[in-house]
Amino acid sequence: MQTKDNLFYYSLLSAILLIIEILIGKFVPSGTFLRDYGGDILVIPLIYCLIRVFVKILPKTMPLLVCSIGFLAEITQYFHLSDKLGFARGSLMSILLGTSFSWLDLLCYFIGMLLIYAGILLKSKCKHNF
C-alpha cells in the first residue's frame, strides 16, 4: 500500500524532474553535455518516480525494469521503428519513440538507474538515522 508520504515524495520528485527536463529541452543549447546527456540521465529517474506514484513495487527491482524500458526504446530507434510505422518527424509519436539511436544514450540510462539506486540507499540511510 502506498503511504501518503511516499505518494507526496514521488509526486514532488516527478514534478521537479519533469520541470528540469522541460527546461533543459527549452533553454539549454544543443551540443552541451546537459542537453545531449543530462536529459537522458534524468529521464530514467523521472519514469521511476512517475511509476512509484501509481504502483507500489519493490524499489530494488523497479530501477532495473525502468532502465530496461529505456533500453527497449533506444533499440526501437536503432531499427527506425518510428519511420517504419509511418510517424511524421516531429509528431508526438515520433518524439515519444525517438528517431536516433546512440550507444551513449544507453550509458546515460544506466547512469540514471544508478542514481535511482543511490537515492534508494540514501533514503534508507536517512530513515535509519531518524
Stockholm file with secondary structure:
# STOCKHOLM 1.0

chainA/1-130         MQTKDNLFYYSLLSAILLIIEILIGKFVPSGTFLRDYGGDILVIPLIYCLIRVFVKILPKTMPLLVCSIGFLAEITQYFHLSDKLGFARGSLMSILLGTSFSWLDLLCYFIGMLLIYAGILLKSKCKHNF
#=GR chainA/1-130 SS CCCHHHHHHHHHHHHHHHHHHHHHHHHSCTTSHIIIIIHHHHHHHHHHHHHHHHCCCCTTTHHHHHHHHHHHHHHHHHTTHHHHTTCCTTSHHHHHHCSCCCHHHHHHHHHHHHHHHHHHHHHHHHHHHC
#=GC SS_cons         CCCHHHHHHHHHHHHHHHHHHHHHHHHSCTTSHIIIIIHHHHHHHHHHHHHHHHCCCCTTTHHHHHHHHHHHHHHHHHTTHHHHTTCCTTSHHHHHHCSCCCHHHHHHHHHHHHHHHHHHHHHHHHHHHC
//
